[in-house]
Amino acid sequence: MIVSCESPKNLDPVELKNQSSLDKNAQTNLNDIETIYRYKCSICHGIQGVSIIDGAPDLVSSKLDIDERVAIILEGSGTMPPQKDVLDMPTIRGLAVFIDSF
């Protein structure tokens, strides 16, 4: 299975609908946040936050604060698409806090 933070282009509508429901209804406990990070973020930023593709910032060395991370996750940056219509705010904030722990 190939995953990325971009919108899937070749999935059938049922699979896309199921993914959308998963994203919007995600619980925000640490295990769920880590699972969401692994599914949506690690393909570019690596499991431990160390960039694995050109153009993806290394999250370990990033000096952004939580609010700056939230803004980037919400609005996207560079090739990273915005997640504001995909993930709810508690999940986005949870991801920002999780990333800050690297």
N, C-alpha and C positions, 0 to 999 in steps of 0.2 A: 504494500500500500504506500502511495506517495502522498505526503501531506505538506502543507505550507500555510503561511498566514494569509495567502491570497485566496480569493474565492475560487472554489473548485470549478473547472470548466467542463469536465467530461463525465460528471456523475449524473445518474438518472434523477428525475425530479423527486421521487420518493426518498432517495438517500439524502438529497439536499434538504428536503423538508425535515427529515429526522435530525440532521446536523444542526439546522437552525434552532429546532426545539431544544436540543442539548445545550447549545450556546446560551440561549435566552433564559433557560431554567436552571442553569448550573448553580449548585450549592457553592458557597464560598469558603468552606473549611479548607485547611492547608492541604490535605490530600487531594481534594478536588482541584484546587488552584495549581498544584504541581502537575496533575494530570493534564489540565488545560494547557499549561506551559509546554509540557512535552509534546502535546498534539499540535498546538498552533504556533509555537515560538522556536522550539529547539531545532527544527529543520534548518534554520538559518543561524540562530544564536547559540546552538549547542546545548546539550543537556546541562552543563555546568556554567552556562553563560559565556563561554569562550567561542567567539565567532568561528563558523566553519565554512562560510562562503564569502566571496568578495562583496563588499558593500554593506554587509551586516555589522553593525557596531558590536564590539566586544563589551558585553554587559558587566564583566568583572572589573574592568578598568574605568567604566563610566562613572562620572562624578555627578550625574543628575540626581536631584532630590525626588522624593515620591511624587509630588505634584507635577514636576516636569515629565516624569515617566508616565503618569496618568494621561497627560496631554498628548504625548506621542502615541500611546496605545489608542486613545480616542480618535485622533485625527490622522494617524499614520505619519510616515516620514520617508522620503526617498522612495524606494520600491516597496516599503511596507504599507499595506493598505490599512485604512482606518477600521477600527473595530467597534465604533460607536453604535452601529446598526446590527452588530453581530453578538456582542457580549453586553451584559448589564453592568451598571456602574459598580456594584459591590465586587463583581468578578474582576473588572478592570483594575480597581484599586487593590484588590487582593494580588493580582499579577504584579503590579508595581511594587508592592511590599515584598513579595516573594523574590523578585528580581533584585531588589535592594539587598537581599541577604547573601548574594554571591560574594 
